[in-house]
Amino acid sequence: MFVSEILLAARNDYLDDVELPRKWSDDELLRHLNKALNEWCRETGCIRDTTTEAICKTLLLSNQHTYPMDSRITEIHTPCNIINYNSVTDTTTHRNVEVKSDAWADDNISSWRISTGTTSYLIPDYGASNFRIVRYGANTDGYWTGTVAVPITFTGLAKTITNVGGLFSSLLVPGDQVRISGTTSNGTTAVPVTFTVLTVASDSFTVSETVTNVTSTAGIIQKIMNTLWLTVSRLPLAQLTIGGVATETPEINFAYHPYLIDGILRDAYQKQDSQCFDKQKAADHRSLFEASKRKARATRDWLRNSDETARPRLGTL
């Protein structure tokens, strides 16, 4: 259903609010629809995503254990997948990463907050919108910082990055990627930049991307160790807008669209206006909306676990 159809159904079938002047504006009803849609997605987990790069893909860096998590993620599921590309052998390997809690890590992994090595677990912090990996790449795996005495120098014409004593050739090979931050022109703290290594020497390496001439005493170079792909439940990629009422549709299964109307009515009937406020109707539609979410959760669980629930049990045939 398009947004316009959902709002019209709410007005026609329940609110008796088709004739002008209307008691509820489209902006009000759309705000209630977005709230209901987000709530539906959060509580039913109906949007499961493994492919949207902006949400599911994270580049894992040397000497970094905590990474930002998209605020639209409502749950990270086990297993997630780490992809490791070896540019020397031109091979790709995959391994699973389990989602755990910090309490589990406290009970099962000694000194997990400072442990470096192969990543096996992921601990999400939904309140802070970040996650921590256990274990993580050490600073000796490819981490360089500029200082006043030994800055990082970027040479634009030659596309060269230099750090005297960096020993890049022991840790980088052509085809590797690095993430640079802390500079003014080649990757800032807020917006780091990824570069692809072309050639490597002891104190410098060249890259394929454009480089701006600058000398940085605060620059940070981090080797990209692996690529992590999350399996998540999430909110819609974008909120529904008043300008798109005729063309936009909620990002959930079409069959669930009518149930969102109860979420709209739950809030619409709480409007503090003598012609709109109806405490009993608000409560009735709240109950209907909660029942629909429970049914959707049960359907989700049945479908996702159908291989366990639908097949005959051993010994029954």
Long-range contacts (C-beta under 8 A, 24 or more apart in sequence): 1-249, 1-250, 1-254, 1-257, 1-258, 2-245, 2-246, 2-247, 2-248, 2-249, 3-30, 3-33, 3-240, 3-244, 3-245, 3-246, 3-248, 3-249, 3-250, 4-245, 4-246, 6-33, 6-250, 6-257, 6-258, 6-260, 6-261, 6-264, 7-33, 7-245, 7-264, 9-258, 9-261, 10-261, 10-264, 10-265, 10-268, 13-261, 14-261, 14-265, 15-265, 15-268, 23-271, 23-273, 23-275, 23-276, 24-268, 24-271, 24-276, 26-242, 26-245, 27-242, 28-268, 28-271, 29-264, 29-268, 30-240, 30-241, 30-242, 30-245, 32-263, 32-264, 32-266, 32-267, 32-268, 33-240, 33-250, 33-260, 33-263, 33-264, 34-239, 34-240, 35-263, 35-267, 36-260, 36-262, 36-263, 36-264, 36-266, 36-267, 36-289, 37-236, 37-240, 37-250, 37-251, 37-252, 37-260, 37-263, 38-235, 38-236, 39-263, 39-293, 40-252, 40-256, 40-259, 40-260, 40-263, 40-293, 40-296, 41-74, 41-233, 41-234, 41-235, 41-236, 41-252, 42-74, 42-235, 43-293, 43-297, 44-293, 44-296, 44-297, 44-300, 45-74, 45-75, 45-233, 45-297, 45-300, 46-233, 46-252, 46-253, 46-256, 46-296, 46-300, 47-233, 47-234, 47-235, 47-236, 47-251, 47-252, 48-77, 48-231, 48-232, 48-233, 49-231, 49-232, 49-233, 49-234, 50-229, 50-230, 50-231, 50-232, 52-237, 55-230, 55-232, 55-234, 55-237, 56-229, 56-230, 56-231, 56-232, 57-227, 57-228, 57-229, 57-230, 58-227, 58-228, 58-230, 59-177, 59-179, 59-194, 59-224, 59-226, 59-227, 59-228, 60-119, 60-133, 60-136, 60-137, 60-224, 60-225, 60-226, 60-227, 60-228, 61-137, 61-179, 61-222, 61-223, 61-224, 61-225, 62-137, 62-138, 62-139, 62-141, 62-142, 62-143, 62-222, 62-223, 62-225, 63-136, 63-137, 63-138, 63-139, 63-141, 63-143, 63-222, 64-136, 64-137, 64-222, 65-113, 65-132, 65-133, 65-134, 65-136, 66-130, 66-131, 66-132, 66-133, 67-130, 67-131, 67-132, 67-133, 68-129, 68-130, 69-124, 69-125, 69-126, 69-129, 69-130, 69-131, 70-129, 70-234, 71-129, 72-234, 72-235, 72-236, 72-237, 73-124, 73-126, 73-129, 73-230, 73-232, 73-233, 73-234, 74-126, 74-232, 74-233, 74-234, 74-235, 75-126, 75-232, 75-233, 76-122, 76-124, 76-131, 76-230, 76-231, 76-232, 77-231, 77-232, 77-233, 78-231, 79-231, 80-122, 80-228, 80-229, 80-230, 80-231, 81-228, 81-229, 81-231, 82-119, 82-226, 82-227, 82-228, 82-229, 83-226, 83-227, 83-228, 83-229, 84-225, 84-226, 84-227, 85-227, 87-173, 87-174, 87-175, 87-176, 88-173, 97-121, 97-122, 97-133, 97-228, 98-122, 99-123, 99-124, 100-134, 102-132, 105-134, 109-134, 116-141, 119-226, 119-228, 122-228, 133-228, 137-223, 137-225, 141-171, 141-223, 141-225, 142-171, 142-172, 142-178, 142-221, 142-222, 142-223, 142-225, 143-220, 143-221, 143-222, 143-223, 144-168, 144-220, 144-221, 145-182, 145-218, 145-219, 145-220, 145-221, 146-182, 146-216, 146-217, 146-218, 146-219, 146-220, 147-217, 148-217, 151-215, 151-216, 151-217, 151-219, 152-183, 152-215, 152-216, 152-217, 152-219, 152-221, 153-214, 153-215, 153-216, 154-183, 154-185, 154-186, 154-211, 154-212, 154-213, 154-214, 154-215, 154-216, 155-211, 155-213, 156-210, 156-211, 156-212, 156-213, 157-213, 158-206, 159-198, 159-206, 159-207, 159-208, 159-209, 159-210, 159-211, 160-204, 160-205, 160-206, 160-207, 160-211, 161-186, 161-195, 161-204, 161-205, 161-206, 161-207, 161-211, 161-221, 162-203, 162-204, 163-203, 163-204, 163-221, 164-203, 165-203, 166-202, 166-203, 166-204, 167-202, 167-203, 168-200, 168-201, 168-202, 168-203, 168-204, 168-205, 169-200, 169-201, 169-202, 171-223, 172-197, 172-200, 172-205, 172-223, 173-197, 173-200, 174-198, 174-199, 174-200, 176-223, 176-224, 177-223, 177-224, 178-207, 178-221, 178-222, 178-223, 178-224, 179-221, 179-222, 179-224, 180-219, 180-220, 180-221, 180-222, 181-219, 181-220, 181-222, 182-216, 182-218, 182-219, 182-220, 183-214, 183-216, 183-218, 183-219, 184-214, 184-216, 185-212, 185-214, 186-211, 186-212, 186-214, 186-216, 186-219, 187-219, 194-224, 256-292, 256-296, 259-289, 259-292, 259-293, 259-296, 262-286, 262-288, 262-289, 262-292, 263-289
